[in-house]
Amino acid sequence: MFVKELCYSRDEIHAELGGSVQSYLPAVDGSGVAACFKRTPNPNPDAPDIDLAGLGPIIRKSTDQSTM
């Protein structure tokens, strides 16, 4: 299991939770399982409490809470 405040590779996240190794919002069966943020420079300085996800169709589908 993951420890808060530590960094993990996409491969480690995928091995534990599944989902895409490329998407910043990997999903399994239509539900987001993780959020992957850049370490530096950070375009989301308040992440993970506040995430500026964007509005693209893949992002919207991954963040739609009605599918969780």
C-alpha positions in Angstrom: 0.0 0.0 0.0 1.1 3.6 -0.6 2.5 6.0 2.1 1.2 9.6 2.0 3.9 12.2 1.0 6.1 9.6 -0.8 6.6 9.6 -4.6 5.8 6.5 -6.7 6.5 5.7 -10.4 3.7 5.1 -12.8 4.8 1.5 -13.0 4.4 1.1 -9.2 1.0 2.7 -9.3 -0.1 0.5 -12.1 1.1 -2.6 -10.5 -0.8 -1.9 -7.3 -4.0 -0.3 -8.7 -4.1 -1.0 -12.4 -5.1 1.7 -15.0 -3.1 3.5 -17.5 0.6 4.1 -17.1 0.3 7.3 -19.2 -2.8 9.0 -18.0 -2.5 11.4 -15.1 -5.9 10.1 -13.9 -5.6 6.3 -14.3 -9.0 4.6 -14.2 -10.2 1.0 -13.8 -13.7 0.1 -15.0 -14.5 3.8 -15.5 -13.5 4.9 -12.0 -10.4 6.9 -11.2 -7.9 5.0 -9.0 -5.1 7.6 -8.7 -4.0 11.1 -9.6 -0.5 11.5 -10.8 1.1 15.0 -10.3 4.3 16.4 -11.6 6.8 16.9 -8.8 8.4 20.1 -10.2 7.5 22.5 -11.6 4.1 22.0 -10.1 1.2 23.5 -12.1 -1.1 22.4 -9.2 0.5 23.9 -6.1 -2.4 22.9 -3.9 -2.5 19.3 -5.0 -3.8 16.9 -4.0 -6.3 18.9 -2.0 -7.2 21.1 -5.0 -6.6 19.8 -8.5 -6.8 21.9 -11.7 -7.8 18.9 -13.8 -8.9 20.6 -17.0 -12.0 19.9 -19.1 -11.0 17.5 -21.8 -13.4 14.5 -22.5 -11.0 11.9 -21.1 -10.4 14.0 -18.0 -14.1 14.6 -17.5 -14.9 10.9 -17.8 -12.1 10.0 -15.3 -13.4 12.6 -12.8 -17.1 12.0 -13.1 -18.1 11.0 -9.6 -21.4 9.5 -10.7 -19.4 6.5 -12.1 -17.7 5.8 -8.8 
